[in-house]
Amino acid sequence: MVDHPRHLLGSYVLGHLEADEGAALESHLEGCAECRIEAEELRAVATLLPSGDPSRLGATPPPPASLLDDVLVRIDGEREEGRRRRRRTFVLRGAVAATILALAVAAVIVVPAGPQGGEVVALAATRPGLSGQAVVHADTDATWIELTTAGLPAGETYAVWLEEEGTGERYRCGTFTAVAGEIYISLYSPLTRDRAAAIGVSSMDGAVLLESPLPTRPAV
């Protein structure tokens, strides 16, 4: 069984590992595509750190250690009713990225009460046997996506993305590994809803499996 040192990836992309630890991790990344992909996603978040506004920190205390657990419990509670008999898989890359930001710049993370409702978007499949639906929530500086899929080959890893209006650039929201049956995934994207033109799911080689345009939405 391969030992994936995910607990070191955040410190690695921020340059906080000792030389010997960094060398050992880089050696692992050369042969592990899964950890390499996750490191690339975290590195993209780390590049945004210089954009933080210290003037907004004030004297508010740092987020509690239980922040990630609280977010997971909230999401689970909102979706539990009606899904008790379904197999569910949660991917929360956004929460991991938020933890890195808090450790690196001591920024105060405020968890909103949670958007209500949302836009229900049926995803078109590019291959037979696949289906998907997204519920897209507009937040102040991010987009919350609740994605349900079925028919994806189990054991394979897939990427969820939002496409930016005008540029066509795709912003990866996170990845997940499919299991048999229906899958529920909840994740965040730093691309705000008013800038998003489409949503999709791709295989790791870039092949689009599910996608749909999003209705035009005015800037918030």
C-alpha positions as CSV (number, residue, x, y, z in Angstrom):
1,M,0.0,0.0,0.0
2,V,1.4,3.4,-1.0
3,D,1.9,5.9,1.7
4,H,0.6,9.3,0.4
5,P,2.2,12.1,2.5
6,R,-0.7,14.5,1.9
7,H,-0.2,16.1,5.4
8,L,3.1,17.6,4.0
9,L,1.8,19.0,0.8
10,G,0.6,22.3,2.3
11,S,4.0,23.0,3.9
12,Y,5.7,21.9,0.8
13,V,4.0,24.4,-1.6
14,L,4.6,27.2,0.9
15,G,8.3,26.3,1.2
16,H,8.2,25.4,4.9
17,L,9.7,21.9,4.8
18,E,13.2,21.1,5.9
19,A,15.6,20.4,3.0
20,D,15.6,16.6,3.6
21,E,11.8,16.5,3.9
22,G,11.4,18.5,0.8
23,A,13.7,16.2,-1.2
24,A,11.9,13.1,0.0
25,L,8.5,14.5,-0.9
26,E,9.7,15.7,-4.4
27,S,11.0,12.1,-5.0
28,H,7.5,10.8,-4.0
29,L,5.8,13.3,-6.3
30,E,7.8,12.2,-9.3
31,G,6.2,8.8,-9.1
32,C,2.7,9.6,-7.7
33,A,0.3,11.4,-10.1
34,E,-2.4,11.6,-7.4
35,C,-0.2,13.6,-4.9
36,R,1.3,15.6,-7.8
37,I,-2.1,16.8,-8.9
38,E,-3.1,17.8,-5.3
39,A,0.2,19.7,-4.9
40,E,-0.5,21.6,-8.1
41,E,-4.0,22.6,-6.8
42,L,-2.6,23.8,-3.5
43,R,0.2,25.7,-5.2
44,A,-2.4,27.6,-7.2
45,V,-4.0,28.6,-3.9
46,A,-0.6,29.6,-2.4
47,T,0.0,32.0,-5.3
48,L,-3.0,34.0,-4.1
49,L,-1.5,34.6,-0.6
50,P,0.2,37.9,-1.5
51,S,-3.2,39.3,-2.5
52,G,-4.4,39.1,1.1
53,D,-5.5,42.3,2.7
54,P,-4.0,42.6,6.2
55,S,-6.2,45.7,6.9
56,R,-9.2,43.4,7.0
57,L,-7.8,41.1,9.7
58,G,-8.5,43.4,12.6
59,A,-8.4,41.9,16.1
60,T,-10.7,39.0,15.3
61,P,-9.3,35.7,16.8
62,P,-8.2,32.9,14.3
63,P,-10.7,30.3,13.2
64,P,-11.2,27.4,15.6
65,A,-9.4,24.1,15.1
66,S,-12.8,22.4,14.6
67,L,-13.6,24.6,11.5
68,L,-13.2,21.8,8.9
69,D,-15.3,19.4,11.0
70,D,-18.0,22.0,11.4
71,V,-18.2,22.6,7.7
72,L,-18.5,18.9,6.9
73,V,-21.2,18.5,9.5
74,R,-23.2,21.4,8.1
75,I,-23.0,20.1,4.6
76,D,-23.9,16.6,5.7
77,G,-26.9,17.8,7.6
78,E,-28.3,19.8,4.7
79,R,-28.1,16.9,2.4
80,E,-28.9,14.0,4.7
81,E,-32.7,14.0,4.3
82,G,-33.6,11.9,1.3
83,R,-30.1,10.5,0.8
84,R,-30.0,8.0,3.7
85,R,-29.9,5.0,1.4
86,R,-27.5,6.4,-1.1
87,R,-23.7,6.0,-1.0
88,R,-22.1,9.4,-0.7
89,T,-18.5,10.6,-1.3
90,F,-17.5,14.1,-0.1
91,V,-14.6,16.1,-1.7
92,L,-13.8,19.4,0.1
93,R,-10.7,20.8,-1.5
94,G,-11.9,24.3,-0.8
95,A,-11.8,23.6,3.0
96,V,-8.2,22.3,2.8
97,A,-7.2,25.4,0.8
98,A,-8.8,27.6,3.4
99,T,-6.8,25.8,6.2
100,I,-3.5,26.6,4.3
101,L,-4.5,30.3,4.0
102,A,-5.2,30.5,7.7
103,L,-1.9,28.9,8.7
104,A,0.2,31.0,6.2
105,V,-1.1,34.5,6.8
106,A,-3.2,34.1,10.0
107,A,-6.2,35.3,8.1
108,V,-9.6,35.2,9.7
109,I,-11.9,32.9,7.9
110,V,-15.6,33.6,8.3
111,V,-17.9,30.7,7.5
112,P,-21.2,32.0,6.1
113,A,-24.5,30.6,7.2
114,G,-24.6,28.9,3.7
115,P,-26.4,29.9,0.5
116,Q,-30.0,28.9,0.2
117,G,-31.6,27.4,-2.9
118,G,-29.2,27.6,-5.9
119,E,-29.4,27.1,-9.6
120,V,-30.1,23.5,-10.6
121,V,-28.2,22.6,-13.8
122,A,-28.6,19.3,-15.6
123,L,-25.2,18.2,-17.1
124,A,-25.1,16.8,-20.6
125,A,-23.1,13.5,-20.9
126,T,-20.7,13.0,-23.7
127,R,-20.8,9.2,-23.3
128,P,-23.6,6.8,-22.8
129,G,-24.5,5.7,-19.3
130,L,-23.3,8.9,-17.6
131,S,-25.6,11.4,-15.8
132,G,-25.0,14.5,-13.6
133,Q,-26.7,17.4,-11.9
134,A,-25.2,20.5,-10.3
135,V,-26.7,22.9,-7.8
136,V,-24.7,26.2,-8.1
137,H,-24.7,28.7,-5.3
138,A,-23.4,32.3,-5.7
139,D,-21.4,33.5,-2.7
140,T,-19.7,36.9,-2.3
141,D,-16.2,35.8,-3.4
142,A,-16.6,32.2,-4.4
143,T,-19.0,29.7,-6.0
144,W,-20.3,26.7,-4.0
145,I,-21.1,23.7,-6.1
146,E,-23.1,20.6,-5.1
147,L,-22.6,17.9,-7.8
148,T,-24.3,14.6,-8.1
149,T,-23.1,12.1,-10.7
150,A,-23.7,8.5,-11.7
151,G,-22.2,6.0,-14.2
152,L,-18.6,7.2,-13.9
153,P,-16.2,4.2,-13.8
154,A,-15.3,3.4,-10.2
155,G,-11.7,3.9,-9.1
156,E,-10.9,6.6,-11.7
157,T,-10.1,10.2,-10.7
158,Y,-12.0,13.1,-12.2
159,A,-11.7,16.9,-12.1
160,V,-14.6,19.4,-11.6
161,W,-14.2,22.9,-13.2
162,L,-15.9,26.2,-14.0
163,E,-15.2,28.0,-17.3
164,E,-14.7,31.7,-17.1
165,E,-16.9,33.9,-19.3
166,G,-15.1,35.6,-22.2
167,T,-11.7,33.9,-21.7
168,G,-12.8,30.3,-21.8
169,E,-10.2,29.5,-19.1
170,R,-11.2,26.6,-16.9
171,Y,-10.8,26.9,-13.1
172,R,-10.4,23.6,-11.4
173,C,-12.6,23.3,-8.3
174,G,-11.2,20.0,-7.1
175,T,-10.9,16.3,-8.0
176,F,-12.7,13.1,-6.8
177,T,-12.4,9.4,-7.2
178,A,-15.6,7.7,-8.4
179,V,-17.2,4.8,-6.6
180,A,-20.0,2.5,-7.7
181,G,-23.5,4.1,-7.8
182,E,-24.4,7.7,-7.3
183,I,-21.8,10.2,-6.0
184,Y,-22.4,13.4,-4.2
185,I,-19.6,16.0,-4.1
186,S,-19.5,19.4,-2.5
187,L,-16.8,21.9,-3.3
188,Y,-15.9,25.6,-3.7
189,S,-14.3,27.6,-6.6
190,P,-12.6,30.9,-6.3
191,L,-14.2,31.9,-9.6
192,T,-17.3,34.0,-8.7
193,R,-20.7,33.0,-10.2
194,D,-21.0,36.2,-12.3
195,R,-17.8,35.2,-14.1
196,A,-18.7,31.6,-14.6
197,A,-20.1,30.6,-18.0
198,A,-20.1,26.8,-17.8
199,I,-19.5,23.8,-15.5
200,G,-18.0,20.4,-16.3
201,V,-16.4,17.2,-15.2
202,S,-13.3,15.8,-17.1
203,S,-11.1,12.8,-16.8
204,M,-7.5,13.4,-15.8
205,D,-6.4,13.3,-19.4
206,G,-8.7,16.2,-20.2
207,A,-11.6,14.4,-21.9
208,V,-14.9,16.2,-21.0
209,L,-17.5,13.7,-19.7
210,L,-20.2,16.0,-18.3
211,E,-20.8,19.7,-19.0
212,S,-23.4,22.4,-19.3
213,P,-23.5,26.2,-19.9
214,L,-24.6,28.3,-17.0
215,P,-27.3,31.0,-17.4
216,T,-25.8,34.6,-17.8
217,R,-25.8,36.3,-14.5
218,P,-25.1,40.0,-13.8
219,A,-22.1,40.9,-11.6
220,V,-22.8,41.0,-7.9
